[in-house]
Amino acid sequence: MSTPVEIFCDGACSGNPGVGGYGAILRHGNLEKELSGAHGETTNNRMEMTAAIEALAALKRPCTVTITTDSQYLVKGMTEWLSGWVKRGWINSKKEPVLNRDLWERLRESAKIHQVTWLWVRGHDGHAENERCDELARAAITAWRQDQKI
């Protein structure tokens, strides 16, 4: 896994739940690719996760990946909580079913083929790539509303 890739990702929601969007930037050396999309009735956490899933899915071969996000939910889920959820049959520490299990399972599978490091940054704090991902996510929400004539 010698190909180093940086991924920056963010999710946004207009209402929570509401219309949501995600944005991601993939960077390998001087090459960059931006991804974005939107969904109707969703949550901010689901969009944060979707950004990471879509970015990992865009990689064509196993890579060494650093994913930077402003979502503590995403970072802690992948680095602290996931193994316990799996061991307990997708039950959380409150003895309740894990929310967003469908996306956690997809993310877990997507991350397996790569060597992934998860980094958290404070949102809306001047981190250029995080700010750009937020712009992509919000633009995707606007485009979705225009397409749906909402």
C-alpha positions as CSV (number, residue, x, y, z in Angstrom):
1,M,0.0,0.0,0.0
2,S,2.5,2.6,-1.1
3,T,0.0,5.1,-2.7
4,P,-0.5,7.9,-0.1
5,V,-3.9,9.6,-0.4
6,E,-5.3,12.4,1.6
7,I,-9.1,12.6,2.0
8,F,-10.9,15.5,3.4
9,C,-14.6,15.1,4.0
10,D,-17.6,16.9,5.5
11,G,-21.4,16.5,5.7
12,A,-24.1,19.0,6.1
13,C,-27.9,18.9,6.7
14,S,-30.6,21.5,6.3
15,G,-32.7,20.5,9.2
16,N,-31.6,17.4,11.1
17,P,-33.2,15.3,9.7
18,G,-33.6,17.1,6.5
19,V,-32.0,17.4,3.1
20,G,-28.3,16.6,3.4
21,G,-25.2,16.9,1.4
22,Y,-21.6,15.7,1.5
23,G,-18.4,16.9,0.1
24,A,-15.0,15.3,-0.2
25,I,-11.6,16.1,-1.6
26,L,-9.2,13.3,-2.6
27,R,-5.5,14.3,-3.0
28,H,-2.6,12.3,-4.3
29,G,0.5,14.4,-4.8
30,N,-0.6,17.3,-7.0
31,L,-3.7,15.6,-8.2
32,E,-7.0,16.5,-6.7
33,K,-10.6,15.3,-7.2
34,E,-13.7,16.7,-5.6
35,L,-16.8,14.7,-4.9
36,S,-20.2,15.7,-3.7
37,G,-23.8,14.6,-3.5
38,A,-27.1,15.0,-1.7
39,H,-29.9,12.9,-0.3
40,G,-33.5,13.8,0.8
41,E,-34.6,13.1,4.4
42,T,-31.3,12.3,6.2
43,T,-29.1,13.4,9.0
44,N,-25.8,15.2,9.4
45,N,-24.1,12.1,10.8
46,R,-25.2,10.1,7.8
47,M,-23.8,12.7,5.4
48,E,-20.5,12.8,7.3
49,M,-20.3,9.0,6.9
50,T,-21.4,9.1,3.3
51,A,-18.6,11.5,2.4
52,A,-16.0,9.1,3.7
53,I,-17.7,6.1,2.1
54,E,-17.9,7.8,-1.3
55,A,-14.3,9.0,-1.1
56,L,-13.0,5.6,-0.2
57,A,-15.1,4.0,-3.0
58,A,-13.4,6.4,-5.5
59,L,-10.0,4.8,-4.9
60,K,-9.0,2.3,-7.5
61,R,-6.5,0.3,-5.5
62,P,-5.4,-0.2,-1.9
63,C,-3.8,3.0,-0.5
64,T,-2.4,4.5,2.6
65,V,-5.1,7.0,3.4
66,T,-5.4,9.8,5.9
67,I,-9.0,10.9,6.3
68,T,-9.5,14.4,7.8
69,T,-13.0,15.3,9.0
70,D,-14.7,17.6,11.5
71,S,-17.0,14.8,12.7
72,Q,-16.0,13.4,16.1
73,Y,-18.9,10.9,15.5
74,L,-17.1,9.6,12.4
75,V,-13.6,9.5,13.9
76,K,-14.6,8.0,17.3
77,G,-16.9,5.6,15.6
78,M,-14.1,4.2,13.4
79,T,-11.3,4.3,16.0
80,E,-13.0,3.7,19.4
81,W,-16.5,2.3,19.1
82,L,-16.7,0.1,16.0
83,S,-14.9,-3.0,17.4
84,G,-17.1,-3.0,20.5
85,W,-20.3,-2.7,18.4
86,V,-19.3,-5.6,16.3
87,K,-18.4,-7.8,19.3
88,R,-21.7,-7.0,20.9
89,G,-23.7,-7.7,17.7
90,W,-24.2,-4.1,16.8
91,I,-25.5,-3.0,20.2
92,N,-24.1,0.2,21.7
93,S,-23.0,0.8,25.3
94,K,-26.5,1.8,26.2
95,K,-27.7,-1.7,25.1
96,E,-29.5,-0.2,22.1
97,P,-29.1,-1.0,18.4
98,V,-26.3,1.1,16.8
99,L,-27.7,4.0,14.8
100,N,-26.6,4.1,11.1
101,R,-25.5,0.5,11.2
102,D,-25.9,0.2,7.4
103,L,-23.4,3.0,6.8
104,W,-21.0,1.8,9.5
105,E,-20.9,-1.6,7.9
106,R,-20.3,-0.1,4.5
107,L,-17.6,2.2,5.9
108,R,-16.0,-0.7,7.7
109,E,-15.8,-2.8,4.5
110,S,-14.5,0.2,2.5
111,A,-11.8,0.9,5.0
112,K,-10.6,-2.7,5.2
113,I,-8.7,-2.7,1.9
114,H,-6.8,0.4,2.8
115,Q,-4.5,1.5,5.6
116,V,-6.6,4.3,7.1
117,T,-5.6,7.0,9.6
118,W,-8.5,9.1,10.9
119,L,-7.9,12.8,11.9
120,W,-10.3,15.2,13.5
121,V,-10.2,19.0,12.9
122,R,-12.4,21.6,14.4
123,G,-15.1,22.6,11.9
124,H,-15.5,26.1,10.6
125,D,-12.1,27.1,12.0
126,G,-10.2,28.1,8.9
127,H,-9.0,24.6,7.8
128,A,-9.0,25.2,4.0
129,E,-9.9,21.7,2.8
130,N,-12.6,21.3,5.5
131,E,-14.1,24.7,4.5
132,R,-14.1,23.6,0.8
133,C,-15.8,20.3,1.7
134,D,-18.5,22.2,3.6
135,E,-19.0,24.4,0.5
136,L,-19.4,21.3,-1.7
137,A,-21.9,19.7,0.7
138,R,-24.0,22.9,1.0
139,A,-23.9,23.4,-2.8
140,A,-25.1,19.8,-3.2
141,I,-28.1,20.5,-0.9
142,T,-28.9,23.6,-3.0
143,A,-28.7,21.6,-6.3
144,W,-30.8,18.8,-4.9
145,R,-33.5,21.3,-3.8
146,Q,-33.5,22.9,-7.3
147,D,-33.7,19.5,-9.0
148,Q,-36.6,18.5,-6.7
149,K,-38.2,22.0,-7.1
150,I,-38.3,22.5,-3.3
